[in-house]
Amino acid sequence: MLISFTVYGEPVAKGRPRFSTRGGFGRTYTPAKTAQAEKNFLAQAIKFKPETPIETAVNIKMRIFRQPPKSLSKKKLQEIENCEHFPTTRPDLDNYMKLIFDAMNGVFWRDDSQITALYAGKFYDKTPRIEIEIAY
């Protein structure tokens, strides 16, 4: 089976967990920007979820499209159009993937440990989005 969908908007990478000793006890929490980005992602993706979370092995293809920086030269913008220039700056690809997997955990599949194969890439495009294909 194959589930394929696109989530529009500027991709957000997962932020590092934060630590607090408020109230005398140490605790870990997710930064507000990360929590909001997970909610926003899931709000668009939820209409494509399976009836019940997938229980088998999952293969994922993920393409993350960021808007090109305004500071790029015309030459670099042309290279982007020709698929010759890719984002090599932060955020890291794996941090985008972590946010997406955490948002989909328990909704699309039982646990992200079920992911057995993955293709992921980050690209530039005028329309920021995340394209996802889930095969199971």
Secondary structure by P-SEA (a helix, b strand, c coil): ccccccccccccccccbbbbcccccccccccaaaaaaaaaaaaaacccccccccccbbbbbbbbbbcccccccaaaaaaaaaccccccccccaaaaaaaaaaaaccccccccccccccccccccccbbbbbbbbcc
